[in-house]
Amino acid sequence: MVAITRSLSPALAGERLSAVLLAAALGVGLLFVSGFAPVVALHNAAHDWRHAHNFPCH
């Protein structure tokens, strides 16, 4: 059996860290915005999304 080891170059490791930090920031931002948004605004956004993607809601 042959074992293959791979290591990330410092540039790829930095890009991966940047991607993780960006995803985390977007996730926290979405939670923050949805946490402080009025319920009616969230309902209307979800309702409009369902209509735009042809999902029945009524």
All heavy atoms as TSV, in Angstrom:
chain	resi	resn	atom	element	x	y	z
A	1	MET	N	N	0.853	-1.165	0.000
A	1	MET	CA	C	0.000	0.000	0.000
A	1	MET	C	C	0.902	1.232	0.000
A	1	MET	O	O	1.873	1.296	0.729
A	1	MET	CB	C	-0.911	-0.001	1.225
A	1	MET	CG	C	-1.844	1.162	1.242
A	1	MET	SD	S	-2.918	1.206	2.677
A	1	MET	CE	C	-4.057	-0.084	2.268
A	2	VAL	N	N	0.549	2.186	-0.816
A	2	VAL	CA	C	1.325	3.411	-0.927
A	2	VAL	C	C	0.543	4.541	-0.272
A	2	VAL	O	O	-0.635	4.734	-0.553
A	2	VAL	CB	C	1.593	3.754	-2.406
A	2	VAL	CG1	C	2.328	5.063	-2.512
A	2	VAL	CG2	C	2.363	2.639	-3.078
A	3	ALA	N	N	1.203	5.247	0.608
A	3	ALA	CA	C	0.572	6.389	1.266
A	3	ALA	C	C	0.978	7.660	0.541
A	3	ALA	O	O	2.153	7.871	0.261
A	3	ALA	CB	C	0.999	6.461	2.720
A	4	ILE	N	N	-0.007	8.461	0.217
A	4	ILE	CA	C	0.259	9.730	-0.456
A	4	ILE	C	C	-0.035	10.841	0.546
A	4	ILE	O	O	-1.120	10.908	1.117
A	4	ILE	CB	C	-0.625	9.896	-1.698
A	4	ILE	CG1	C	-0.321	8.791	-2.705
A	4	ILE	CG2	C	-0.424	11.269	-2.304
A	4	ILE	CD1	C	-1.245	8.796	-3.892
A	5	THR	N	N	0.957	11.659	0.750
A	5	THR	CA	C	0.761	12.788	1.660
A	5	THR	C	C	0.748	14.059	0.834
A	5	THR	O	O	1.498	14.220	-0.113
A	5	THR	CB	C	1.878	12.865	2.714
A	5	THR	OG1	O	3.127	12.994	2.041
A	5	THR	CG2	C	1.883	11.628	3.582
A	6	ARG	N	N	-0.126	14.939	1.195
A	6	ARG	CA	C	-0.234	16.224	0.517
A	6	ARG	C	C	-0.159	17.319	1.560
A	6	ARG	O	O	-0.700	17.197	2.647
A	6	ARG	CB	C	-1.556	16.345	-0.233
A	6	ARG	CG	C	-1.718	15.364	-1.333
A	6	ARG	CD	C	-3.005	15.609	-2.049
A	6	ARG	NE	N	-3.252	14.511	-2.977
A	6	ARG	CZ	C	-4.277	14.452	-3.779
A	6	ARG	NH1	N	-5.166	15.411	-3.770
A	6	ARG	NH2	N	-4.439	13.439	-4.587
A	7	SER	N	N	0.488	18.368	1.191
A	7	SER	CA	C	0.523	19.519	2.077
A	7	SER	C	C	0.137	20.745	1.275
A	7	SER	O	O	0.397	20.835	0.079
A	7	SER	CB	C	1.908	19.706	2.693
A	7	SER	OG	O	2.862	19.944	1.675
A	8	LEU	N	N	-0.527	21.659	1.932
A	8	LEU	CA	C	-0.948	22.886	1.270
A	8	LEU	C	C	0.204	23.875	1.244
A	8	LEU	O	O	0.925	24.020	2.229
A	8	LEU	CB	C	-2.121	23.525	2.004
A	8	LEU	CG	C	-3.459	22.810	1.901
A	8	LEU	CD1	C	-4.473	23.513	2.774
A	8	LEU	CD2	C	-3.928	22.756	0.482
A	9	SER	N	N	0.350	24.519	0.132
A	9	SER	CA	C	1.350	25.576	0.075
A	9	SER	C	C	0.849	26.733	0.938
A	9	SER	O	O	-0.352	26.864	1.179
A	9	SER	CB	C	1.572	26.026	-1.363
A	9	SER	OG	O	0.438	26.692	-1.841
A	10	PRO	N	N	1.743	27.573	1.398
A	10	PRO	CA	C	1.292	28.708	2.219
A	10	PRO	C	C	0.276	29.592	1.499
A	10	PRO	O	O	-0.642	30.122	2.122
A	10	PRO	CB	C	2.578	29.477	2.506
A	10	PRO	CG	C	3.663	28.458	2.382
A	10	PRO	CD	C	3.194	27.498	1.327
A	11	ALA	N	N	0.392	29.724	0.177
A	11	ALA	CA	C	-0.565	30.551	-0.564
A	11	ALA	C	C	-1.952	29.918	-0.529
A	11	ALA	O	O	-2.956	30.601	-0.325
A	11	ALA	CB	C	-0.099	30.735	-2.002
A	12	LEU	N	N	-2.030	28.595	-0.739
A	12	LEU	CA	C	-3.333	27.926	-0.711
A	12	LEU	C	C	-3.928	27.937	0.689
A	12	LEU	O	O	-5.138	28.071	0.846
A	12	LEU	CB	C	-3.203	26.493	-1.213
A	12	LEU	CG	C	-2.940	26.333	-2.708
A	12	LEU	CD1	C	-2.761	24.868	-3.053
A	12	LEU	CD2	C	-4.065	26.931	-3.512
A	13	ALA	N	N	-3.096	27.786	1.698
A	13	ALA	CA	C	-3.594	27.831	3.074
A	13	ALA	C	C	-4.167	29.213	3.389
A	13	ALA	O	O	-5.203	29.333	4.050
A	13	ALA	CB	C	-2.485	27.476	4.056
A	14	GLY	N	N	-3.522	30.259	2.888
A	14	GLY	CA	C	-4.023	31.622	3.093
A	14	GLY	C	C	-5.340	31.849	2.379
A	14	GLY	O	O	-6.239	32.511	2.900
A	15	GLU	N	N	-5.466	31.296	1.168
A	15	GLU	CA	C	-6.723	31.429	0.431
A	15	GLU	C	C	-7.839	30.676	1.132
A	15	GLU	O	O	-8.975	31.156	1.183
A	15	GLU	CB	C	-6.553	30.893	-0.987
A	15	GLU	CG	C	-5.705	31.783	-1.874
A	15	GLU	CD	C	-5.514	31.204	-3.256
A	15	GLU	OE1	O	-6.232	30.253	-3.611
A	15	GLU	OE2	O	-4.650	31.714	-3.977
A	16	ARG	N	N	-7.526	29.519	1.669
A	16	ARG	CA	C	-8.536	28.743	2.391
A	16	ARG	C	C	-8.996	29.500	3.629
A	16	ARG	O	O	-10.188	29.569	3.923
A	16	ARG	CB	C	-7.981	27.376	2.781
A	16	ARG	CG	C	-8.976	26.548	3.565
A	16	ARG	CD	C	-8.425	25.213	3.907
A	16	ARG	NE	N	-8.581	24.345	2.737
A	16	ARG	CZ	C	-8.176	23.093	2.693
A	16	ARG	NH1	N	-7.556	22.570	3.716
A	16	ARG	NH2	N	-8.377	22.366	1.621
A	17	LEU	N	N	-8.057	30.081	4.352
A	17	LEU	CA	C	-8.409	30.858	5.545
A	17	LEU	C	C	-9.271	32.057	5.160
A	17	LEU	O	O	-10.259	32.360	5.833
A	17	LEU	CB	C	-7.146	31.318	6.275
A	17	LEU	CG	C	-7.364	32.168	7.518
A	17	LEU	CD1	C	-8.137	31.380	8.576
A	17	LEU	CD2	C	-6.044	32.658	8.066
A	18	SER	N	N	-8.927	32.725	4.065
A	18	SER	CA	C	-9.732	33.863	3.609
A	18	SER	C	C	-11.145	33.432	3.263
A	18	SER	O	O	-12.111	34.122	3.591
A	18	SER	CB	C	-9.083	34.516	2.386
A	18	SER	OG	O	-7.837	35.059	2.720
A	19	ALA	N	N	-11.273	32.289	2.597
A	19	ALA	CA	C	-12.602	31.792	2.225
A	19	ALA	C	C	-13.423	31.450	3.466
A	19	ALA	O	O	-14.614	31.750	3.532
A	19	ALA	CB	C	-12.473	30.572	1.327
A	20	VAL	N	N	-12.798	30.834	4.441
A	20	VAL	CA	C	-13.508	30.474	5.677
A	20	VAL	C	C	-13.939	31.732	6.426
A	20	VAL	O	O	-15.070	31.818	6.913
A	20	VAL	CB	C	-12.617	29.580	6.571
A	20	VAL	CG1	C	-13.186	29.444	7.969
A	20	VAL	CG2	C	-12.435	28.219	5.930
A	21	LEU	N	N	-13.060	32.710	6.513
A	21	LEU	CA	C	-13.415	33.952	7.204
A	21	LEU	C	C	-14.526	34.708	6.473
A	21	LEU	O	O	-15.428	35.253	7.115
A	21	LEU	CB	C	-12.180	34.840	7.362
A	21	LEU	CG	C	-11.123	34.313	8.324
A	21	LEU	CD1	C	-9.898	35.222	8.306
A	21	LEU	CD2	C	-11.677	34.180	9.729
A	22	LEU	N	N	-14.490	34.722	5.148
A	22	LEU	CA	C	-15.542	35.377	4.385
A	22	LEU	C	C	-16.877	34.667	4.584
A	22	LEU	O	O	-17.913	35.313	4.798
A	22	LEU	CB	C	-15.182	35.417	2.903
A	22	LEU	CG	C	-16.216	36.060	1.989
A	22	LEU	CD1	C	-16.417	37.526	2.341
A	22	LEU	CD2	C	-15.802	35.908	0.541
A	23	ALA	N	N	-16.871	33.337	4.530
A	23	ALA	CA	C	-18.109	32.577	4.738
A	23	ALA	C	C	-18.653	32.810	6.150
A	23	ALA	O	O	-19.868	32.959	6.334
A	23	ALA	CB	C	-17.862	31.092	4.505
A	24	ALA	N	N	-17.777	32.847	7.130
A	24	ALA	CA	C	-18.208	33.088	8.510
A	24	ALA	C	C	-18.805	34.493	8.649
A	24	ALA	O	O	-19.832	34.678	9.303
A	24	ALA	CB	C	-17.047	32.904	9.473
A	25	ALA	N	N	-18.167	35.479	8.024
A	25	ALA	CA	C	-18.677	36.853	8.103
A	25	ALA	C	C	-20.045	36.960	7.437
A	25	ALA	O	O	-20.955	37.616	7.964
A	25	ALA	CB	C	-17.689	37.821	7.464
A	26	LEU	N	N	-20.209	36.323	6.284
A	26	LEU	CA	C	-21.515	36.347	5.617
A	26	LEU	C	C	-22.579	35.642	6.452
A	26	LEU	O	O	-23.711	36.120	6.560
A	26	LEU	CB	C	-21.415	35.701	4.238
A	26	LEU	CG	C	-20.669	36.506	3.177
A	26	LEU	CD1	C	-20.492	35.682	1.911
A	26	LEU	CD2	C	-21.379	37.799	2.888
A	27	GLY	N	N	-22.232	34.519	7.054
A	27	GLY	CA	C	-23.181	33.793	7.891
A	27	GLY	C	C	-23.607	34.601	9.106
A	27	GLY	O	O	-24.791	34.688	9.427
A	28	VAL	N	N	-22.632	35.200	9.777
A	28	VAL	CA	C	-22.951	36.020	10.949
A	28	VAL	C	C	-23.766	37.236	10.522
A	28	VAL	O	O	-24.712	37.635	11.210
A	28	VAL	CB	C	-21.660	36.435	11.690
A	28	VAL	CG1	C	-21.921	37.499	12.726
A	28	VAL	CG2	C	-21.019	35.217	12.327
A	29	GLY	N	N	-23.430	37.808	9.372
A	29	GLY	CA	C	-24.200	38.950	8.868
A	29	GLY	C	C	-25.643	38.587	8.594
A	29	GLY	O	O	-26.556	39.335	8.932
A	30	LEU	N	N	-25.859	37.420	7.977
A	30	LEU	CA	C	-27.231	36.981	7.714
A	30	LEU	C	C	-27.999	36.753	9.003
A	30	LEU	O	O	-29.175	37.120	9.120
A	30	LEU	CB	C	-27.227	35.710	6.873
A	30	LEU	CG	C	-26.931	35.889	5.396
A	30	LEU	CD1	C	-26.753	34.536	4.728
A	30	LEU	CD2	C	-28.031	36.675	4.730
A	31	LEU	N	N	-27.357	36.137	9.973
A	31	LEU	CA	C	-28.022	35.926	11.258
A	31	LEU	C	C	-28.335	37.252	11.947
A	31	LEU	O	O	-29.414	37.423	12.521
A	31	LEU	CB	C	-27.155	35.062	12.172
A	31	LEU	CG	C	-27.081	33.591	11.812
A	31	LEU	CD1	C	-26.069	32.879	12.709
A	31	LEU	CD2	C	-28.432	32.940	11.922
A	32	PHE	N	N	-27.406	38.185	11.885
A	32	PHE	CA	C	-27.608	39.484	12.517
A	32	PHE	C	C	-28.763	40.229	11.856
A	32	PHE	O	O	-29.652	40.750	12.531
A	32	PHE	CB	C	-26.325	40.307	12.428
A	32	PHE	CG	C	-26.405	41.637	13.111
A	32	PHE	CD1	C	-26.289	41.726	14.482
A	32	PHE	CD2	C	-26.595	42.792	12.377
A	32	PHE	CE1	C	-26.368	42.951	15.124
A	32	PHE	CE2	C	-26.678	44.013	12.998
A	32	PHE	CZ	C	-26.556	44.094	14.375
A	33	VAL	N	N	-28.761	40.262	10.514
A	33	VAL	CA	C	-29.817	40.975	9.792
A	33	VAL	C	C	-31.173	40.326	10.032
A	33	VAL	O	O	-32.157	41.009	10.302
A	33	VAL	CB	C	-29.491	41.035	8.284
A	33	VAL	CG1	C	-30.687	41.493	7.473
A	33	VAL	CG2	C	-28.315	41.965	8.049
A	34	SER	N	N	-31.229	38.994	9.952
A	34	SER	CA	C	-32.520	38.331	10.146
A	34	SER	C	C	-32.979	38.401	11.599
A	34	SER	O	O	-34.168	38.364	11.867
A	34	SER	CB	C	-32.455	36.878	9.685
A	34	SER	OG	O	-31.558	36.134	10.495
A	35	GLY	N	N	-32.055	38.516	12.516
A	35	GLY	CA	C	-32.428	38.619	13.924
A	35	GLY	C	C	-33.070	39.957	14.277
A	35	GLY	O	O	-33.899	40.035	15.173
A	36	PHE	N	N	-32.673	41.010	13.558
A	36	PHE	CA	C	-33.198	42.335	13.868
A	36	PHE	C	C	-34.216	42.831	12.847
A	36	PHE	O	O	-34.754	43.923	12.991
A	36	PHE	CB	C	-32.053	43.339	13.988
A	36	PHE	CG	C	-31.254	43.156	15.244
A	36	PHE	CD1	C	-30.010	42.571	15.192
A	36	PHE	CD2	C	-31.758	43.553	16.465
A	36	PHE	CE1	C	-29.275	42.386	16.347
A	36	PHE	CE2	C	-31.044	43.376	17.629
A	36	PHE	CZ	C	-29.792	42.788	17.568
A	37	ALA	N	N	-34.480	42.040	11.812
A	37	ALA	CA	C	-35.456	42.448	10.801
A	37	ALA	C	C	-36.867	42.215	11.328
A	37	ALA	O	O	-37.114	41.280	12.087
A	37	ALA	CB	C	-35.249	41.657	9.513
A	38	PRO	N	N	-37.809	43.054	10.925
A	38	PRO	CA	C	-39.202	42.812	11.313
A	38	PRO	C	C	-39.704	41.497	10.702
A	38	PRO	O	O	-39.312	41.123	9.600
A	38	PRO	CB	C	-39.955	43.995	10.716
A	38	PRO	CG	C	-38.936	45.007	10.371
A	38	PRO	CD	C	-37.653	44.290	10.169
A	39	VAL	N	N	-40.558	40.804	11.424
A	39	VAL	CA	C	-41.060	39.511	10.972
A	39	VAL	C	C	-41.789	39.642	9.642
A	39	VAL	O	O	-41.671	38.768	8.774
A	39	VAL	CB	C	-41.978	38.897	12.054
A	39	VAL	CG1	C	-42.612	37.620	11.564
A	39	VAL	CG2	C	-41.192	38.654	13.319
A	40	VAL	N	N	-42.501	40.727	9.450
A	40	VAL	CA	C	-43.240	40.920	8.200
A	40	VAL	C	C	-42.275	40.993	7.020
A	40	VAL	O	O	-42.536	40.430	5.957
A	40	VAL	CB	C	-44.110	42.194	8.292
A	40	VAL	CG1	C	-44.718	42.546	6.951
A	40	VAL	CG2	C	-45.195	42.005	9.319
A	41	ALA	N	N	-41.156	41.658	7.189
A	41	ALA	CA	C	-40.179	41.771	6.101
A	41	ALA	C	C	-39.602	40.404	5.756
A	41	ALA	O	O	-39.423	40.076	4.577
A	41	ALA	CB	C	-39.063	42.732	6.493
A	42	LEU	N	N	-39.314	39.587	6.765
A	42	LEU	CA	C	-38.785	38.244	6.508
A	42	LEU	C	C	-39.831	37.372	5.822
A	42	LEU	O	O	-39.520	36.621	4.895
A	42	LEU	CB	C	-38.336	37.590	7.815
A	42	LEU	CG	C	-37.136	38.235	8.503
A	42	LEU	CD1	C	-36.874	37.545	9.828
A	42	LEU	CD2	C	-35.920	38.199	7.617
A	43	HIS	N	N	-41.076	37.491	6.273
A	43	HIS	CA	C	-42.152	36.710	5.655
A	43	HIS	C	C	-42.328	37.101	4.192
A	43	HIS	O	O	-42.442	36.236	3.320
A	43	HIS	CB	C	-43.462	36.908	6.406
A	43	HIS	CG	C	-44.620	36.266	5.712
A	43	HIS	ND1	N	-44.876	34.926	5.784
A	43	HIS	CD2	C	-45.569	36.791	4.893
A	43	HIS	CE1	C	-45.935	34.646	5.059
A	43	HIS	NE2	N	-46.379	35.754	4.503
A	44	ASN	N	N	-42.339	38.388	3.917
A	44	ASN	CA	C	-42.517	38.848	2.536
A	44	ASN	C	C	-41.353	38.414	1.651
A	44	ASN	O	O	-41.547	38.035	0.501
A	44	ASN	CB	C	-42.696	40.360	2.498
A	44	ASN	CG	C	-44.033	40.786	3.033
A	44	ASN	OD1	O	-44.979	39.998	3.073
A	44	ASN	ND2	N	-44.122	42.037	3.460
A	45	ALA	N	N	-40.142	38.447	2.183
A	45	ALA	CA	C	-38.978	38.014	1.404
A	45	ALA	C	C	-39.075	36.528	1.085
A	45	ALA	O	O	-38.821	36.109	-0.054
A	45	ALA	CB	C	-37.696	38.316	2.166
A	46	ALA	N	N	-39.451	35.715	2.059
A	46	ALA	CA	C	-39.591	34.276	1.824
A	46	ALA	C	C	-40.735	34.012	0.855
A	46	ALA	O	O	-40.631	33.155	-0.032
A	46	ALA	CB	C	-39.841	33.550	3.142
A	47	HIS	N	N	-41.817	34.758	0.987
A	47	HIS	CA	C	-42.973	34.599	0.116
A	47	HIS	C	C	-42.600	34.945	-1.320
A	47	HIS	O	O	-42.918	34.210	-2.263
A	47	HIS	CB	C	-44.101	35.506	0.613
A	47	HIS	CG	C	-45.398	35.280	-0.055
A	47	HIS	ND1	N	-45.891	36.141	-0.996
A	47	HIS	CD2	C	-46.317	34.284	0.080
A	47	HIS	CE1	C	-47.061	35.696	-1.409
A	47	HIS	NE2	N	-47.343	34.578	-0.789
A	48	ASP	N	N	-41.898	36.045	-1.519
A	48	ASP	CA	C	-41.487	36.450	-2.863
A	48	ASP	C	C	-40.505	35.444	-3.458
A	48	ASP	O	O	-40.549	35.157	-4.653
A	48	ASP	CB	C	-40.862	37.842	-2.835
A	48	ASP	CG	C	-41.873	38.920	-2.496
A	48	ASP	OD1	O	-43.087	38.638	-2.589
A	48	ASP	OD2	O	-41.452	40.026	-2.128
A	49	TRP	N	N	-39.622	34.899	-2.637
A	49	TRP	CA	C	-38.661	33.899	-3.125
A	49	TRP	C	C	-39.407	32.661	-3.606
A	49	TRP	O	O	-39.072	32.109	-4.651
A	49	TRP	CB	C	-37.674	33.539	-2.016
A	49	TRP	CG	C	-36.619	32.592	-2.477
A	49	TRP	CD1	C	-35.422	32.919	-3.014
A	49	TRP	CD2	C	-36.679	31.163	-2.456
A	49	TRP	NE1	N	-34.733	31.770	-3.331
A	49	TRP	CE2	C	-35.476	30.683	-3.003
A	49	TRP	CE3	C	-37.637	30.241	-2.040
A	49	TRP	CZ2	C	-35.205	29.335	-3.129
A	49	TRP	CZ3	C	-37.365	28.889	-2.175
A	49	TRP	CH2	C	-36.164	28.448	-2.708
A	50	ARG	N	N	-40.400	32.241	-2.855
A	50	ARG	CA	C	-41.161	31.055	-3.260
A	50	ARG	C	C	-41.865	31.290	-4.586
A	50	ARG	O	O	-41.881	30.422	-5.455
A	50	ARG	CB	C	-42.170	30.674	-2.175
A	50	ARG	CG	C	-41.530	30.111	-0.929
A	50	ARG	CD	C	-42.569	29.766	0.128
A	50	ARG	NE	N	-43.438	28.673	-0.302
A	50	ARG	CZ	C	-43.184	27.389	-0.095
A	50	ARG	NH1	N	-42.107	27.045	0.547
A	50	ARG	NH2	N	-44.021	26.470	-0.506
A	51	HIS	N	N	-42.456	32.468	-4.773
A	51	HIS	CA	C	-43.120	32.758	-6.041
A	51	HIS	C	C	-42.108	32.830	-7.192
A	51	HIS	O	O	-42.385	32.373	-8.295
A	51	HIS	CB	C	-43.894	34.076	-5.954
A	51	HIS	CG	C	-45.237	33.922	-5.318
A	51	HIS	ND1	N	-46.261	33.233	-5.914
A	51	HIS	CD2	C	-45.708	34.365	-4.135
A	51	HIS	CE1	C	-47.322	33.271	-5.117
A	51	HIS	NE2	N	-47.013	33.941	-4.027
A	52	ALA	N	N	-40.943	33.415	-6.945
A	52	ALA	CA	C	-39.931	33.547	-7.994
A	52	ALA	C	C	-39.414	32.197	-8.451
A	52	ALA	O	O	-38.988	32.030	-9.599
A	52	ALA	CB	C	-38.774	34.409	-7.488
A	53	HIS	N	N	-39.447	31.192	-7.569
A	53	HIS	CA	C	-38.946	29.858	-7.912
A	53	HIS	C	C	-40.084	28.858	-8.165
A	53	HIS	O	O	-39.863	27.651	-8.167
A	53	HIS	CB	C	-38.025	29.354	-6.803
A	53	HIS	CG	C	-36.741	30.128	-6.758
A	53	HIS	ND1	N	-36.629	31.286	-6.050
A	53	HIS	CD2	C	-35.555	29.927	-7.363
A	53	HIS	CE1	C	-35.401	31.760	-6.212
A	53	HIS	NE2	N	-34.742	30.968	-6.997
A	54	ASN	N	N	-41.276	29.378	-8.388
A	54	ASN	CA	C	-42.453	28.576	-8.759
A	54	ASN	C	C	-42.852	27.536	-7.723
A	54	ASN	O	O	-43.352	26.470	-8.068
A	54	ASN	CB	C	-42.238	27.907	-10.122
A	54	ASN	CG	C	-42.162	28.907	-11.232
A	54	ASN	OD1	O	-42.873	29.905	-11.223
A	54	ASN	ND2	N	-41.279	28.676	-12.180
A	55	PHE	N	N	-42.641	27.821	-6.450
A	55	PHE	CA	C	-43.146	26.958	-5.401
A	55	PHE	C	C	-44.514	27.478	-4.967
A	55	PHE	O	O	-44.683	28.678	-4.746
A	55	PHE	CB	C	-42.220	26.966	-4.171
A	55	PHE	CG	C	-40.947	26.222	-4.378
A	55	PHE	CD1	C	-39.755	26.916	-4.509
A	55	PHE	CD2	C	-40.938	24.840	-4.411
A	55	PHE	CE1	C	-38.576	26.227	-4.682
A	55	PHE	CE2	C	-39.747	24.153	-4.583
A	55	PHE	CZ	C	-38.577	24.848	-4.726
A	56	PRO	N	N	-45.480	26.595	-4.842
A	56	PRO	CA	C	-46.784	27.054	-4.389
A	56	PRO	C	C	-46.746	27.416	-2.906
A	56	PRO	O	O	-46.050	26.796	-2.114
A	56	PRO	CB	C	-47.694	25.845	-4.624
A	56	PRO	CG	C	-46.768	24.678	-4.595
A	56	PRO	CD	C	-45.455	25.158	-5.124
A	57	CYS	N	N	-47.468	28.443	-2.555
A	57	CYS	CA	C	-47.511	28.811	-1.131
A	57	CYS	C	C	-48.929	29.110	-0.683
A	57	CYS	O	O	-49.138	29.448	0.468
A	57	CYS	CB	C	-46.582	29.975	-0.856
A	57	CYS	SG	S	-46.940	31.439	-1.804
A	58	HIS	N	N	-49.887	29.041	-1.568
A	58	HIS	CA	C	-51.276	29.303	-1.175
A	58	HIS	C	C	-52.116	28.107	-1.525
A	58	HIS	O	O	-51.929	27.461	-2.488
A	58	HIS	CB	C	-51.841	30.520	-1.903
A	58	HIS	CG	C	-51.102	31.762	-1.626
A	58	HIS	ND1	N	-51.224	32.466	-0.470
A	58	HIS	CD2	C	-50.198	32.446	-2.377
A	58	HIS	CE1	C	-50.441	33.532	-0.507
A	58	HIS	NE2	N	-49.803	33.530	-1.662
